Amino acid sequence: MDVPYDLNSYIRVLKLASTPSTEEFLQVSKIAGAGILLIGFLGFLIYMIMSLLPGVGV
C-alpha cells in the first residue's frame, strides 16, 4: 500500500467532484425516497402474507 499515491488519488477525485445543483439533488432525493418506500411496502406485503398463512411466520 503506497500511502502518498493513495492520497494523491483521493485528492484528484475530490478536485473533480462538484456540488450538485438544487434540481439534481431534488431528483436524486425523490428517486431514493421512492426506492425506500417501495422496499418498505414490499416488506410489509411479505409480512402480511406470512401472518395470514397458518403455521408460518409470527
The first five atom37 places (N, CA, C, CB, O) and aatype in JSON, in Angstrom:
{
  "aatype": [12, 3, 19, 14, 18, 3, 10, 2, 15, 18, 9, 1, 19, 10, 11, 10, 0, 15, 16, 14, 15, 16, 6, 6, 13, 10, 5, 19, 15, 11, 9, 0, 7, 0, 7, 9, 10, 10, 9, 7, 13, 10, 7, 13, 10, 9, 18, 12, 9, 12, 15, 10, 10, 14, 7, 19, 7, 19],
  "atom_mask": [
    [1, 1, 1, 1, 1],
    [1, 1, 1, 1, 1],
    [1, 1, 1, 1, 1],
    [1, 1, 1, 1, 1],
    [1, 1, 1, 1, 1],
    [1, 1, 1, 1, 1],
    [1, 1, 1, 1, 1],
    [1, 1, 1, 1, 1],
    [1, 1, 1, 1, 1],
    [1, 1, 1, 1, 1],
    [1, 1, 1, 1, 1],
    [1, 1, 1, 1, 1],
    [1, 1, 1, 1, 1],
    [1, 1, 1, 1, 1],
    [1, 1, 1, 1, 1],
    [1, 1, 1, 1, 1],
    [1, 1, 1, 1, 1],
    [1, 1, 1, 1, 1],
    [1, 1, 1, 1, 1],
    [1, 1, 1, 1, 1],
    [1, 1, 1, 1, 1],
    [1, 1, 1, 1, 1],
    [1, 1, 1, 1, 1],
    [1, 1, 1, 1, 1],
    [1, 1, 1, 1, 1],
    [1, 1, 1, 1, 1],
    [1, 1, 1, 1, 1],
    [1, 1, 1, 1, 1],
    [1, 1, 1, 1, 1],
    [1, 1, 1, 1, 1],
    [1, 1, 1, 1, 1],
    [1, 1, 1, 1, 1],
    [1, 1, 1, 0, 1],
    [1, 1, 1, 1, 1],
    [1, 1, 1, 0, 1],
    [1, 1, 1, 1, 1],
    [1, 1, 1, 1, 1],
    [1, 1, 1, 1, 1],
    [1, 1, 1, 1, 1],
    [1, 1, 1, 0, 1],
    [1, 1, 1, 1, 1],
    [1, 1, 1, 1, 1],
    [1, 1, 1, 0, 1],
    [1, 1, 1, 1, 1],
    [1, 1, 1, 1, 1],
    [1, 1, 1, 1, 1],
    [1, 1, 1, 1, 1],
    [1, 1, 1, 1, 1],
    [1, 1, 1, 1, 1],
    [1, 1, 1, 1, 1],
    [1, 1, 1, 1, 1],
    [1, 1, 1, 1, 1],
    [1, 1, 1, 1, 1],
    [1, 1, 1, 1, 1],
    [1, 1, 1, 0, 1],
    [1, 1, 1, 1, 1],
    [1, 1, 1, 0, 1],
    [1, 1, 1, 1, 1]
  ],
  "atom_positions": [
    [[0.85, -1.19, 0.0], [0.0, 0.0, 0.0], [0.89, 1.23, 0.0], [-0.96, 0.01, 1.23], [1.67, 1.45, 0.92]],
    [[0.75, 2.02, -1.04], [1.56, 3.22, -1.2], [0.73, 4.43, -0.76], [2.05, 3.39, -2.67], [-0.1, 4.94, -1.52]],
    [[0.95, 4.87, 0.48], [0.11, 5.91, 1.07], [0.15, 7.23, 0.29], [0.53, 6.16, 2.5], [-0.91, 7.79, 0.01]],
    [[1.33, 7.75, -0.08], [1.31, 9.02, -0.83], [0.55, 8.9, -2.16], [2.74, 9.48, -1.11], [-0.15, 9.84, -2.55]],
    [[0.69, 7.77, -2.86], [-0.03, 7.59, -4.12], [-1.54, 7.55, -3.87], [0.43, 6.29, -4.82], [-2.31, 8.14, -4.62]],
    [[-1.95, 6.86, -2.81], [-3.38, 6.79, -2.48], [-3.93, 8.17, -2.16], [-3.61, 5.84, -1.3], [-5.01, 8.52, -2.63]],
    [[-3.2, 8.94, -1.37], [-3.66, 10.29, -1.01], [-3.79, 11.17, -2.25], [-2.7, 10.94, 0.0], [-4.74, 11.94, -2.37]],
    [[-2.84, 11.06, -3.16], [-2.91, 11.85, -4.4], [-4.13, 11.45, -5.22], [-1.61, 11.67, -5.23], [-4.78, 12.3, -5.84]],
    [[-4.44, 10.18, -5.23], [-5.62, 9.71, -5.98], [-6.89, 10.29, -5.36], [-5.68, 8.17, -5.99], [-7.77, 10.75, -6.07]],
    [[-6.97, 10.26, -4.03], [-8.15, 10.8, -3.35], [-8.29, 12.3, -3.6], [-8.07, 10.52, -1.85], [-9.39, 12.8, -3.82]],
    [[-7.19, 13.01, -3.56], [-7.22, 14.46, -3.78], [-7.68, 14.75, -5.21], [-5.83, 15.1, -3.52], [-8.45, 15.68, -5.43]],
    [[-7.2, 13.95, -6.18], [-7.59, 14.15, -7.58], [-9.1, 13.94, -7.75], [-6.81, 13.18, -8.51], [-9.75, 14.7, -8.46]],
    [[-9.65, 12.93, -7.1], [-11.09, 12.67, -7.2], [-11.87, 13.81, -6.56], [-11.45, 11.32, -6.53], [-12.88, 14.24, -7.11]],
    [[-11.42, 14.29, -5.42], [-12.13, 15.39, -4.75], [-12.1, 16.67, -5.58], [-11.52, 15.65, -3.38], [-13.06, 17.44, -5.56]],
    [[-11.02, 16.91, -6.31], [-10.95, 18.09, -7.16], [-11.93, 17.98, -8.34], [-9.52, 18.29, -7.68], [-12.47, 18.99, -8.79]],
    [[-12.15, 16.76, -8.82], [-13.07, 16.57, -9.94], [-14.53, 16.62, -9.5], [-12.79, 15.24, -10.63], [-15.42, 16.94, -10.29]],
    [[-14.78, 16.3, -8.24], [-16.16, 16.26, -7.73], [-16.73, 17.68, -7.66], [-16.21, 15.59, -6.34], [-16.01, 18.65, -7.41]],
    [[-18.02, 17.77, -7.89], [-18.67, 19.08, -7.81], [-19.96, 18.94, -7.0], [-18.96, 19.65, -9.22], [-20.53, 17.86, -6.9]],
    [[-20.4, 20.04, -6.45], [-21.64, 20.06, -5.69], [-22.82, 20.01, -6.67], [-21.73, 21.33, -4.78], [-22.85, 20.76, -7.64]],
    [[-23.79, 19.13, -6.42], [-24.92, 19.05, -7.35], [-25.79, 20.3, -7.26], [-25.77, 17.8, -7.06], [-25.85, 20.97, -6.23]],
    [[-26.46, 20.59, -8.37], [-27.39, 21.71, -8.36], [-28.62, 21.3, -7.54], [-27.8, 22.12, -9.81], [-28.79, 20.13, -7.21]],
    [[-29.44, 22.28, -7.22], [-30.65, 22.0, -6.45], [-31.56, 21.03, -7.19], [-31.41, 23.31, -6.14], [-32.15, 20.14, -6.58]],
    [[-31.67, 21.19, -8.5], [-32.51, 20.31, -9.31], [-32.0, 18.87, -9.27], [-32.56, 20.8, -10.76], [-32.78, 17.93, -9.1]],
    [[-30.68, 18.7, -9.42], [-30.1, 17.36, -9.36], [-30.32, 16.72, -7.99], [-28.61, 17.4, -9.68], [-30.66, 15.55, -7.89]],
    [[-30.11, 17.5, -6.95], [-30.27, 16.99, -5.59], [-31.71, 16.55, -5.34], [-29.86, 18.05, -4.56], [-31.94, 15.49, -4.76]],
    [[-32.67, 17.35, -5.77], [-34.07, 17.0, -5.57], [-34.45, 15.74, -6.35], [-34.97, 18.16, -5.99], [-35.2, 14.91, -5.85]],
    [[-33.92, 15.6, -7.56], [-34.23, 14.42, -8.37], [-33.67, 13.16, -7.71], [-33.65, 14.58, -9.79], [-34.36, 12.15, -7.63]],
    [[-32.43, 13.22, -7.24], [-31.83, 12.07, -6.57], [-32.58, 11.76, -5.28], [-30.33, 12.32, -6.28], [-32.77, 10.59, -4.95]],
    [[-32.99, 12.78, -4.55], [-33.73, 12.58, -3.3], [-35.08, 11.9, -3.56], [-33.95, 13.91, -2.58], [-35.48, 11.01, -2.82]],
    [[-35.76, 12.32, -4.61], [-37.05, 11.71, -4.94], [-36.89, 10.24, -5.32], [-37.72, 12.47, -6.1], [-37.67, 9.39, -4.89]],
    [[-35.87, 9.94, -6.11], [-35.64, 8.56, -6.54], [-35.27, 7.69, -5.34], [-34.54, 8.49, -7.61], [-35.77, 6.57, -5.21]],
    [[-34.4, 8.2, -4.47], [-34.0, 7.43, -3.29], [-35.2, 7.23, -2.36], [-32.86, 8.15, -2.54], [-35.37, 6.14, -1.82]],
    [[-36.01, 8.26, -2.16], [-37.19, 8.15, -1.32], [-38.19, 7.14, -1.88], [0.0, 0.0, 0.0], [-38.78, 6.36, -1.14]],
    [[-38.38, 7.15, -3.19], [-39.29, 6.2, -3.82], [-38.77, 4.77, -3.64], [-39.46, 6.51, -5.32], [-39.55, 3.85, -3.4]],
    [[-37.47, 4.59, -3.74], [-36.89, 3.26, -3.52], [-37.08, 2.79, -2.1], [0.0, 0.0, 0.0], [-37.4, 1.62, -1.87]],
    [[-36.89, 3.66, -1.13], [-37.08, 3.3, 0.28], [-38.54, 2.92, 0.53], [-36.67, 4.47, 1.2], [-38.81, 1.93, 1.2]],
    [[-39.47, 3.71, -0.01], [-40.89, 3.4, 0.16], [-41.25, 2.07, -0.5], [-41.74, 4.52, -0.41], [-42.03, 1.29, 0.06]],
    [[-40.71, 1.81, -1.68], [-41.0, 0.56, -2.38], [-40.51, -0.64, -1.59], [-40.37, 0.58, -3.77], [-41.23, -1.63, -1.45]],
    [[-39.29, -0.57, -1.07], [-38.74, -1.68, -0.29], [-39.55, -1.87, 0.99], [-37.26, -1.41, 0.05], [-39.82, -3.0, 1.39]],
    [[-39.95, -0.77, 1.64], [-40.78, -0.87, 2.83], [-42.13, -1.49, 2.54], [0.0, 0.0, 0.0], [-42.61, -2.32, 3.32]],
    [[-42.74, -1.11, 1.45], [-44.04, -1.67, 1.07], [-43.92, -3.16, 0.77], [-44.6, -0.93, -0.16], [-44.78, -3.95, 1.18]],
    [[-42.86, -3.55, 0.06], [-42.66, -4.97, -0.22], [-42.45, -5.76, 1.07], [-41.45, -5.16, -1.16], [-42.98, -6.86, 1.21]],
    [[-41.7, -5.22, 2.0], [-41.5, -5.87, 3.29], [-42.81, -6.02, 4.04], [0.0, 0.0, 0.0], [-43.07, -7.06, 4.64]],
    [[-43.63, -4.98, 4.02], [-44.93, -5.03, 4.69], [-45.84, -6.07, 4.04], [-45.61, -3.65, 4.65], [-46.52, -6.82, 4.73]],
    [[-45.84, -6.12, 2.71], [-46.63, -7.11, 1.99], [-46.21, -8.54, 2.37], [-46.5, -6.91, 0.48], [-47.06, -9.4, 2.61]],
    [[-44.91, -8.77, 2.4], [-44.42, -10.1, 2.78], [-44.82, -10.43, 4.2], [-42.89, -10.18, 2.63], [-45.21, -11.56, 4.49]],
    [[-44.73, -9.45, 5.1], [-45.13, -9.67, 6.49], [-46.61, -10.03, 6.57], [-44.85, -8.41, 7.33], [-46.98, -10.96, 7.29]],
    [[-47.46, -9.31, 5.83], [-48.89, -9.59, 5.87], [-49.2, -10.98, 5.31], [-49.66, -8.53, 5.08], [-50.03, -11.7, 5.87]],
    [[-48.55, -11.36, 4.22], [-48.77, -12.68, 3.65], [-48.32, -13.76, 4.63], [-48.01, -12.83, 2.32], [-49.02, -14.76, 4.81]],
    [[-47.18, -13.57, 5.26], [-46.67, -14.57, 6.21], [-47.56, -14.66, 7.44], [-45.24, -14.23, 6.62], [-47.71, -15.74, 8.01]],
    [[-48.16, -13.54, 7.86], [-49.0, -13.59, 9.05], [-50.37, -14.22, 8.75], [-49.18, -12.18, 9.63], [-51.03, -14.71, 9.66]],
    [[-50.8, -14.2, 7.5], [-52.09, -14.78, 7.12], [-52.01, -16.29, 6.9], [-52.6, -14.11, 5.87], [-53.0, -17.0, 7.07]],
    [[-50.84, -16.78, 6.52], [-50.69, -18.2, 6.27], [-50.63, -18.96, 7.6], [-49.42, -18.47, 5.43], [-49.86, -18.58, 8.49]],
    [[-51.41, -20.01, 7.75], [-51.4, -20.76, 9.01], [-50.1, -21.54, 9.19], [-52.59, -21.71, 9.08], [-49.63, -22.2, 8.27]],
    [[-49.54, -21.46, 10.39], [-48.33, -22.21, 10.71], [-47.05, -21.62, 10.18], [0.0, 0.0, 0.0], [-45.99, -22.24, 10.3]],
    [[-47.11, -20.43, 9.59], [-45.92, -19.79, 9.04], [-45.81, -18.4, 9.63], [-45.97, -19.72, 7.48], [-46.82, -17.72, 9.79]],
    [[-44.62, -17.97, 9.96], [-44.42, -16.6, 10.44], [-44.74, -16.44, 11.91], [0.0, 0.0, 0.0], [-44.59, -17.37, 12.7]],
    [[-45.18, -15.25, 12.26], [-45.39, -14.86, 13.65], [-46.68, -15.44, 14.21], [-45.4, -13.37, 13.76], [-47.0, -15.2, 15.38]]
  ]
}
